[in-house]
Amino acid sequence: MIVRRLKDIIGTERDIKAKNGNWVSRRFVLRNDGMGFSFHETMVFAETETYLYYKHHLEAVYCVGGEGEIEDLETGKTHAISDGTLYALNRHERHLLKAKTDMRLICAFTPALTGRENHDDEGAYPLIVEG
């Protein structure tokens, strides 16, 4: 059984900050935990826009606080995000995440992240295949 608390993750190697300062990701479950997915709490900061394209991963995101929107750059459609909204990137959609206020998001990735990933110039996480 795995039990982790947010207060024990903050300030450790599981507490990842975006290179551009737009978000911070607290990674509760990672590949080496053997669950087949990774599970994160991500804070996206108010009045930021982040281009993302998970070409190697699928992601499901559940908003538990704050307001923003996601723009699907494949279709041009924009969807409001607020507490109680889930979106799933089931087709590796290129998207723009816009935070109106600080947003608290609960995220699951497959394949599982190792914990070392940060977004590259394409807005993607690299696919790290070793341990």
OpenMM code with the backbone's topology and positions (N, CA, C; nanometers):
from openmm import Vec3, app, unit

residues = "MET ILE VAL ARG ARG LEU LYS ASP ILE ILE GLY THR GLU ARG ASP ILE LYS ALA LYS ASN GLY ASN TRP VAL SER ARG ARG PHE VAL LEU ARG ASN ASP GLY MET GLY PHE SER PHE HIS GLU THR MET VAL PHE ALA GLU THR GLU THR TYR LEU TYR TYR LYS HIS HIS LEU GLU ALA VAL TYR CYS VAL GLY GLY GLU GLY GLU ILE GLU ASP LEU GLU THR GLY LYS THR HIS ALA ILE SER ASP GLY THR LEU TYR ALA LEU ASN ARG HIS GLU ARG HIS LEU LEU LYS ALA LYS THR ASP MET ARG LEU ILE CYS ALA PHE THR PRO ALA LEU THR GLY ARG GLU ASN HIS ASP ASP GLU GLY ALA TYR PRO LEU ILE VAL GLU GLY".split()
positions = [
    Vec3(0.0846, -0.1183, 0.0000),
    Vec3(0.0000, 0.0000, 0.0000),
    Vec3(0.0889, 0.1243, 0.0000),
    Vec3(0.0467, 0.2220, -0.0768),
    Vec3(0.1181, 0.3494, -0.0856),
    Vec3(0.0322, 0.4560, -0.0182),
    Vec3(0.0912, 0.5284, 0.0741),
    Vec3(0.0235, 0.6421, 0.1371),
    Vec3(0.1199, 0.7603, 0.1308),
    Vec3(0.0755, 0.8679, 0.0686),
    Vec3(0.1580, 0.9890, 0.0593),
    Vec3(0.0718, 1.1102, 0.0901),
    Vec3(0.1339, 1.2076, 0.1499),
    Vec3(0.0649, 1.3322, 0.1825),
    Vec3(0.1325, 1.4474, 0.1095),
    Vec3(0.0513, 1.5419, 0.0658),
    Vec3(0.1020, 1.6573, -0.0073),
    Vec3(0.2146, 1.7258, 0.0698),
    Vec3(0.1966, 1.7441, 0.1991),
    Vec3(0.2974, 1.8154, 0.2785),
    Vec3(0.4321, 1.7445, 0.2766),
    Vec3(0.4318, 1.6130, 0.2522),
    Vec3(0.5569, 1.5371, 0.2472),
    Vec3(0.6207, 1.5371, 0.1082),
    Vec3(0.5470, 1.5831, 0.0063),
    Vec3(0.5976, 1.5892, -0.1313),
    Vec3(0.6573, 1.7259, -0.1624),
    Vec3(0.5959, 1.8306, -0.1075),
    Vec3(0.6420, 1.9671, -0.1350),
    Vec3(0.7886, 1.9814, -0.0949),
    Vec3(0.8674, 2.0328, -0.1893),
    Vec3(1.0089, 2.0553, -0.1638),
    Vec3(1.0988, 1.9363, -0.1905),
    Vec3(1.0419, 1.8249, -0.2403),
    Vec3(1.1209, 1.7057, -0.2716),
    Vec3(1.1374, 1.6945, -0.4232),
    Vec3(1.2019, 1.5869, -0.4685),
    Vec3(1.2187, 1.5635, -0.6118),
    Vec3(1.0854, 1.5340, -0.6811),
    Vec3(0.9784, 1.5120, -0.6059),
    Vec3(0.8445, 1.4906, -0.6636),
    Vec3(0.7685, 1.6221, -0.6824),
    Vec3(0.8279, 1.7337, -0.6484),
    Vec3(0.7685, 1.8670, -0.6576),
    Vec3(0.8359, 1.9380, -0.7753),
    Vec3(0.7720, 1.9336, -0.8935),
    Vec3(0.8319, 1.9809, -1.0180),
    Vec3(0.7705, 2.1149, -1.0578),
    Vec3(0.8560, 2.2117, -1.0856),
    Vec3(0.8105, 2.3436, -1.1287),
    Vec3(0.8347, 2.3595, -1.2783),
    Vec3(0.7380, 2.4211, -1.3460),
    Vec3(0.7507, 2.4458, -1.4897),
    Vec3(0.8672, 2.5385, -1.5171),
    Vec3(0.9353, 2.5136, -1.6278),
    Vec3(1.0453, 2.6011, -1.6693),
    Vec3(0.9975, 2.7446, -1.6890),
    Vec3(0.8720, 2.7609, -1.7358),
    Vec3(0.8186, 2.8944, -1.7617),
    Vec3(0.7475, 2.9548, -1.6407),
    Vec3(0.7397, 2.8815, -1.5296),
    Vec3(0.6785, 2.9328, -1.4073),
    Vec3(0.5273, 2.9275, -1.4033),
    Vec3(0.4631, 2.8671, -1.5036),
    Vec3(0.3167, 2.8668, -1.5115),
    Vec3(0.2488, 2.7682, -1.4171),
    Vec3(0.3192, 2.6662, -1.3719),
    Vec3(0.2563, 2.5613, -1.2918),
    Vec3(0.3590, 2.4931, -1.2021),
    Vec3(0.3069, 2.4173, -1.1069),
    Vec3(0.3877, 2.3286, -1.0245),
    Vec3(0.3110, 2.1966, -1.0139),
    Vec3(0.3836, 2.0852, -1.0288),
    Vec3(0.3230, 1.9519, -1.0286),
    Vec3(0.3781, 1.8717, -0.9115),
    Vec3(0.2882, 1.8235, -0.8256),
    Vec3(0.3255, 1.7386, -0.7129),
    Vec3(0.2887, 1.5962, -0.7512),
    Vec3(0.3886, 1.5113, -0.7641),
    Vec3(0.3721, 1.3793, -0.8239),
    Vec3(0.3611, 1.2717, -0.7166),
    Vec3(0.2392, 1.2269, -0.6945),
    Vec3(0.2085, 1.1307, -0.5887),
    Vec3(0.2448, 0.9880, -0.6265),
    Vec3(0.2121, 0.9489, -0.7501),
    Vec3(0.2382, 0.8126, -0.7975),
    Vec3(0.3189, 0.8244, -0.9268),
    Vec3(0.4309, 0.7525, -0.9317),
    Vec3(0.5187, 0.7540, -1.0488),
    Vec3(0.5437, 0.6131, -1.0989),
    Vec3(0.6115, 0.6018, -1.2102),
    Vec3(0.6343, 0.4717, -1.2737),
    Vec3(0.6934, 0.3693, -1.1769),
    Vec3(0.7924, 0.4097, -1.0982),
    Vec3(0.8570, 0.3127, -1.0091),
    Vec3(0.7662, 0.2643, -0.8959),
    Vec3(0.6465, 0.3203, -0.8846),
    Vec3(0.5483, 0.2696, -0.7882),
    Vec3(0.4732, 0.1483, -0.8425),
    Vec3(0.4884, 0.1206, -0.9735),
    Vec3(0.4327, -0.0003, -1.0323),
    Vec3(0.2820, -0.0016, -1.0535),
    Vec3(0.2193, 0.1141, -1.0627),
    Vec3(0.0736, 0.1196, -1.0791),
    Vec3(0.0296, 0.1234, -1.2259),
    Vec3(0.1218, 0.1489, -1.3187),
    Vec3(0.0854, 0.1560, -1.4599),
    Vec3(0.0378, 0.2933, -1.5049),
    Vec3(0.0290, 0.3890, -1.4143),
    Vec3(-0.0074, 0.5273, -1.4447),
    Vec3(0.0640, 0.6148, -1.3433),
    Vec3(0.0683, 0.7450, -1.3707),
    Vec3(0.1162, 0.8380, -1.2689),
    Vec3(0.0013, 0.9304, -1.2313),
    Vec3(0.0079, 0.9838, -1.1094),
    Vec3(-0.1014, 1.0610, -1.0509),
    Vec3(-0.0421, 1.1847, -0.9852),
    Vec3(-0.0926, 1.3017, -1.0243),
    Vec3(-0.0322, 1.4275, -0.9825),
    Vec3(-0.1383, 1.5256, -0.9359),
    Vec3(-0.0975, 1.6179, -0.8515),
    Vec3(-0.1746, 1.7394, -0.8269),
    Vec3(-0.0961, 1.8525, -0.8900),
    Vec3(-0.1609, 1.9273, -0.9785),
    Vec3(-0.0942, 2.0375, -1.0474),
    Vec3(-0.1658, 2.1674, -1.0168),
    Vec3(-0.0876, 2.2662, -0.9766),
    Vec3(-0.1398, 2.4012, -0.9585),
    Vec3(-0.0978, 2.4818, -1.0811),
    Vec3(-0.1968, 2.5354, -1.1524),
    Vec3(-0.1708, 2.6216, -1.2674),
    Vec3(-0.2033, 2.7636, -1.2203),
    Vec3(-0.1091, 2.8533, -1.2389),
    Vec3(-0.1208, 2.9854, -1.1795),
    Vec3(-0.2036, 3.0809, -1.2637),
    Vec3(-0.2733, 3.1709, -1.1944),
    Vec3(-0.3664, 3.2661, -1.2551),
    Vec3(-0.3006, 3.3468, -1.3664),
    Vec3(-0.3821, 3.3737, -1.4682),
    Vec3(-0.3444, 3.4593, -1.5798),
    Vec3(-0.2247, 3.4060, -1.6584),
    Vec3(-0.2154, 3.2724, -1.6683),
    Vec3(-0.1115, 3.2105, -1.7505),
    Vec3(-0.1759, 3.1333, -1.8648),
    Vec3(-0.0980, 3.1150, -1.9703),
    Vec3(-0.1365, 3.0313, -2.0831),
    Vec3(-0.0223, 2.9344, -2.1079),
    Vec3(-0.0567, 2.8064, -2.1221),
    Vec3(0.0452, 2.7047, -2.1427),
    Vec3(0.0067, 2.6192, -2.2622),
    Vec3(0.0958, 2.6146, -2.3615),
    Vec3(0.0769, 2.5280, -2.4774),
    Vec3(0.1260, 2.3881, -2.4402),
    Vec3(0.0414, 2.2872, -2.4690),
    Vec3(0.0738, 2.1487, -2.4346),
    Vec3(0.0396, 2.0555, -2.5495),
    Vec3(0.1210, 1.9527, -2.5628),
    Vec3(0.0988, 1.8515, -2.6660),
    Vec3(0.1619, 1.7216, -2.6173),
    Vec3(0.0815, 1.6377, -2.5553),
    Vec3(0.1316, 1.5117, -2.5008),
    Vec3(0.1317, 1.4048, -2.6093),
    Vec3(0.2299, 1.4093, -2.6955),
    Vec3(0.2352, 1.3163, -2.8075),
    Vec3(0.2733, 1.1759, -2.7650),
    Vec3(0.3306, 1.1589, -2.6457),
    Vec3(0.3703, 1.0272, -2.5967),
    Vec3(0.2808, 0.9757, -2.4839),
    Vec3(0.1916, 1.0580, -2.4324),
    Vec3(0.1127, 1.0229, -2.3144),
    Vec3(-0.0347, 1.0563, -2.3355),
    Vec3(-0.1201, 0.9853, -2.2647),
    Vec3(-0.2609, 1.0209, -2.2517),
    Vec3(-0.2775, 1.0790, -2.1119),
    Vec3(-0.3662, 1.1776, -2.0992),
    Vec3(-0.3849, 1.2429, -1.9700),
    Vec3(-0.5325, 1.2645, -1.9448),
    Vec3(-0.5743, 1.2423, -1.8200),
    Vec3(-0.7067, 1.2813, -1.7719),
    Vec3(-0.6851, 1.3826, -1.6601),
    Vec3(-0.7656, 1.4890, -1.6613),
    Vec3(-0.7489, 1.5993, -1.5669),
    Vec3(-0.8841, 1.6307, -1.5036),
    Vec3(-0.8866, 1.6384, -1.3705),
    Vec3(-1.0075, 1.6742, -1.2974),
    Vec3(-0.9794, 1.8004, -1.2176),
    Vec3(-1.0584, 1.9037, -1.2408),
    Vec3(-1.0423, 2.0306, -1.1714),
    Vec3(-1.1146, 2.0264, -1.0369),
    Vec3(-1.0419, 2.0594, -0.9306),
    Vec3(-1.1019, 2.0641, -0.7969),
    Vec3(-1.0976, 2.2052, -0.7387),
    Vec3(-1.0557, 2.3020, -0.8201),
    Vec3(-1.0557, 2.4403, -0.7737),
    Vec3(-1.0063, 2.5347, -0.8813),
    Vec3(-1.0658, 2.6534, -0.8846),
    Vec3(-1.0233, 2.7568, -0.9779),
    Vec3(-1.1016, 2.7556, -1.1072),
    Vec3(-1.0644, 2.8498, -1.1952),
    Vec3(-1.1339, 2.8636, -1.3227),
    Vec3(-1.0362, 2.8911, -1.4359),
    Vec3(-1.0688, 2.8367, -1.5507),
    Vec3(-0.9892, 2.8590, -1.6702),
    Vec3(-1.0598, 2.8009, -1.7902),
    Vec3(-0.9813, 2.7722, -1.8930),
    Vec3(-1.0379, 2.7091, -2.0116),
    Vec3(-0.9291, 2.6332, -2.0843),
    Vec3(-0.9741, 2.5373, -2.1639),
    Vec3(-0.8839, 2.4615, -2.2502),
    Vec3(-0.9303, 2.4824, -2.3938),
    Vec3(-0.8349, 2.5157, -2.4787),
    Vec3(-0.8641, 2.5318, -2.6203),
    Vec3(-0.8025, 2.4150, -2.6950),
    Vec3(-0.8855, 2.3400, -2.7646),
    Vec3(-0.8398, 2.2294, -2.8484),
    Vec3(-0.7885, 2.2900, -2.9779),
    Vec3(-0.6589, 2.2887, -2.9967),
    Vec3(-0.5999, 2.3523, -3.1143),
    Vec3(-0.6201, 2.2717, -3.2419),
    Vec3(-0.6688, 2.1479, -3.2279),
    Vec3(-0.7010, 2.0657, -3.3457),
    Vec3(-0.8348, 2.1096, -3.4059),
    Vec3(-0.9311, 2.1448, -3.3177),
    Vec3(-1.0663, 2.1782, -3.3636),
    Vec3(-1.1010, 2.3258, -3.3485),
    Vec3(-1.0263, 2.3973, -3.2652),
    Vec3(-1.0579, 2.5367, -3.2367),
    Vec3(-1.1612, 2.5541, -3.1268),
    Vec3(-1.2166, 2.4446, -3.0738),
    Vec3(-1.3176, 2.4528, -2.9687),
    Vec3(-1.2527, 2.4877, -2.8352),
    Vec3(-1.3230, 2.5703, -2.7580),
    Vec3(-1.2786, 2.6091, -2.6247),
    Vec3(-1.3808, 2.5595, -2.5239),
    Vec3(-1.3306, 2.5069, -2.4117),
    Vec3(-1.4165, 2.4529, -2.3064),
    Vec3(-1.3806, 2.5188, -2.1740),
    Vec3(-1.4830, 2.5640, -2.1019),
    Vec3(-1.4616, 2.6218, -1.9697),
    Vec3(-1.4210, 2.5120, -1.8720),
    Vec3(-1.3331, 2.5463, -1.7800),
    Vec3(-1.2901, 2.4540, -1.6745),
    Vec3(-1.3158, 2.5214, -1.5409),
    Vec3(-1.3790, 2.4478, -1.4514),
    Vec3(-1.4002, 2.4944, -1.3141),
    Vec3(-1.4139, 2.3715, -1.2261),
    Vec3(-1.4265, 2.3946, -1.0974),
    Vec3(-1.4401, 2.2865, -1.0013),
    Vec3(-1.5476, 2.1874, -1.0479),
    Vec3(-1.5105, 2.0602, -1.0594),
    Vec3(-1.6038, 1.9571, -1.1020),
    Vec3(-1.5955, 1.9217, -1.2492),
    Vec3(-1.5032, 1.9834, -1.3244),
    Vec3(-1.4875, 1.9561, -1.4672),
    Vec3(-1.3729, 1.8579, -1.4892),
    Vec3(-1.3953, 1.7585, -1.5749),
    Vec3(-1.2914, 1.6661, -1.6178),
    Vec3(-1.2711, 1.6830, -1.7670),
    Vec3(-1.1446, 1.6800, -1.8096),
    Vec3(-1.1159, 1.6665, -1.9520),
    Vec3(-1.0112, 1.5587, -1.9697),
    Vec3(-1.0222, 1.4859, -2.0800),
    Vec3(-0.9301, 1.3763, -2.1094),
    Vec3(-0.8740, 1.3960, -2.2489),
    Vec3(-0.7433, 1.3910, -2.2583),
    Vec3(-0.6736, 1.4076, -2.3858),
    Vec3(-0.6500, 1.2688, -2.4441),
    Vec3(-0.7556, 1.2131, -2.5009),
    Vec3(-0.7533, 1.0746, -2.5482),
    Vec3(-0.6992, 1.0586, -2.6900),
    Vec3(-0.6708, 1.1703, -2.7566),
    Vec3(-0.6188, 1.1638, -2.8941),
    Vec3(-0.4921, 1.2487, -2.9096),
    Vec3(-0.4218, 1.2702, -2.7989),
    Vec3(-0.2968, 1.3481, -2.8017),
    Vec3(-0.3184, 1.4885, -2.8584),
    Vec3(-0.4312, 1.5486, -2.8256),
    Vec3(-0.4655, 1.6797, -2.8801),
    Vec3(-0.3648, 1.7875, -2.8369),
    Vec3(-0.3260, 1.8692, -2.9338),
    Vec3(-0.2508, 1.9906, -2.9014),
    Vec3(-0.3520, 2.0863, -2.8384),
    Vec3(-0.3127, 2.1482, -2.7271),
    Vec3(-0.4090, 2.2332, -2.6589),
    Vec3(-0.3402, 2.3479, -2.5861),
    Vec3(-0.4209, 2.4475, -2.5548),
    Vec3(-0.3762, 2.5638, -2.4805),
    Vec3(-0.4572, 2.5695, -2.3524),
    Vec3(-0.3882, 2.5653, -2.2402),
    Vec3(-0.4524, 2.5719, -2.1091),
    Vec3(-0.4388, 2.7141, -2.0573),
    Vec3(-0.5518, 2.7777, -2.0327),
    Vec3(-0.5545, 2.9170, -1.9886),
    Vec3(-0.6170, 2.9225, -1.8492),
    Vec3(-0.5423, 2.9773, -1.7540),
    Vec3(-0.5925, 2.9889, -1.6173),
    Vec3(-0.6393, 3.1320, -1.5927),
    Vec3(-0.7661, 3.1457, -1.5561),
    Vec3(-0.8171, 3.2773, -1.5163),
    Vec3(-0.7775, 3.3047, -1.3716),
    Vec3(-0.7954, 3.2051, -1.2874),
    Vec3(-0.7536, 3.2107, -1.1472),
    Vec3(-0.6579, 3.0939, -1.1254),
    Vec3(-0.5978, 3.0861, -1.0086),
    Vec3(-0.5198, 2.9669, -0.9774),
    Vec3(-0.6112, 2.8457, -0.9892),
    Vec3(-0.5642, 2.7423, -1.0584),
    Vec3(-0.6428, 2.6204, -1.0749),
    Vec3(-0.5707, 2.5043, -1.0076),
    Vec3(-0.6464, 2.4238, -0.9361),
    Vec3(-0.5941, 2.3015, -0.8743),
    Vec3(-0.6498, 2.1838, -0.9535),
    Vec3(-0.5590, 2.1085, -1.0163),
    Vec3(-0.5969, 2.0004, -1.1067),
    Vec3(-0.5395, 1.8686, -1.0578),
    Vec3(-0.6180, 1.7634, -1.0680),
    Vec3(-0.5748, 1.6281, -1.0352),
    Vec3(-0.5583, 1.5556, -1.1690),
    Vec3(-0.4385, 1.5008, -1.1938),
    Vec3(-0.4033, 1.4495, -1.3261),
    Vec3(-0.3543, 1.3055, -1.3190),
    Vec3(-0.3915, 1.2263, -1.4184),
    Vec3(-0.3397, 1.0905, -1.4334),
    Vec3(-0.2808, 1.0774, -1.5732),
    Vec3(-0.1608, 1.0179, -1.5820),
    Vec3(-0.0921, 0.9982, -1.7089),
    Vec3(-0.0655, 0.8510, -1.7336),
    Vec3(-0.0783, 0.8120, -1.8603),
    Vec3(-0.0311, 0.6819, -1.9044),
    Vec3(0.0382, 0.7007, -2.0383),
    Vec3(0.1551, 0.6413, -2.0620),
    Vec3(0.2288, 0.5646, -1.9627),
    Vec3(0.2717, 0.6537, -1.8460),
    Vec3(0.3002, 0.5885, -1.7361),
    Vec3(0.3362, 0.6598, -1.6138),
    Vec3(0.4636, 0.7411, -1.6335),
    Vec3(0.4663, 0.8592, -1.5730),
    Vec3(0.5872, 0.9411, -1.5748),
    Vec3(0.6871, 0.8888, -1.4713),
    Vec3(0.8141, 0.9153, -1.4975),
    Vec3(0.9189, 0.8757, -1.4035),
    Vec3(0.9343, 0.9781, -1.2920),
    Vec3(0.8906, 1.0997, -1.3183),
    Vec3(0.9054, 1.2083, -1.2228),
    Vec3(1.0080, 1.3108, -1.2659),
    Vec3(1.0903, 1.2780, -1.3619),
    Vec3(1.1953, 1.3691, -1.4090),
    Vec3(1.1489, 1.4572, -1.5250),
    Vec3(1.0337, 1.4300, -1.5815),
    Vec3(0.9890, 1.4997, -1.7016),
    Vec3(0.9534, 1.6465, -1.6734),
    Vec3(0.9823, 1.7287, -1.7728),
    Vec3(0.9328, 1.8651, -1.7802),
    Vec3(0.9030, 1.8887, -1.9280),
    Vec3(0.8174, 1.9836, -1.9593),
    Vec3(0.7765, 2.0038, -2.0980),
    Vec3(0.8940, 2.0453, -2.1863),
    Vec3(0.8973, 1.9881, -2.3074),
    Vec3(0.9994, 2.0268, -2.4047),
    Vec3(0.9461, 2.1432, -2.4890),
    Vec3(1.0182, 2.1808, -2.5920),
    Vec3(0.9807, 2.2944, -2.6764),
    Vec3(0.8500, 2.2728, -2.7514),
    Vec3(0.8074, 2.1467, -2.7666),
    Vec3(0.6797, 2.1154, -2.8330),
    Vec3(0.5637, 2.1103, -2.7349),
    Vec3(0.5892, 2.1318, -2.6064),
    Vec3(0.4845, 2.1234, -2.5058),
    Vec3(0.4588, 1.9812, -2.4598),
    Vec3(0.5493, 1.8891, -2.4929),
    Vec3(0.5320, 1.7461, -2.4607),
    Vec3(0.6264, 1.7056, -2.3488),
    Vec3(0.5905, 1.5970, -2.2825),
    Vec3(0.6849, 1.5295, -2.1954),
    Vec3(0.7606, 1.4291, -2.2810),
    Vec3(0.8905, 1.4172, -2.2632),
    Vec3(0.9629, 1.3142, -2.3374),
    Vec3(0.9209, 1.1761, -2.2883),
    Vec3(0.9320, 1.0789, -2.3725),
    Vec3(0.9043, 0.9414, -2.3325),
    Vec3(1.0346, 0.8835, -2.2782),
    Vec3(1.0412, 0.8681, -2.1477),
    Vec3(1.1596, 0.8119, -2.0823),
    Vec3(1.1319, 0.6644, -2.0592),
    Vec3(1.2115, 0.5797, -2.1184),
    Vec3(1.1820, 0.4368, -2.1151),
    Vec3(1.2558, 0.3613, -2.0050),
    Vec3(1.3662, 0.4122, -1.9563),
    Vec3(1.4352, 0.3412, -1.8482),
    Vec3(1.3749, 0.3797, -1.7135),
    Vec3(1.3880, 0.2898, -1.6148),
    Vec3(1.3454, 0.3006, -1.4770),
    Vec3(1.2904, 0.4298, -1.4378),
] * unit.nanometer
topology = app.Topology()
chain = topology.addChain("A")
for resn in residues:
    res = topology.addResidue(resn, chain)
    for name in ("N", "CA", "C"):
        topology.addAtom(name, app.Element.getBySymbol(name[0]), res)
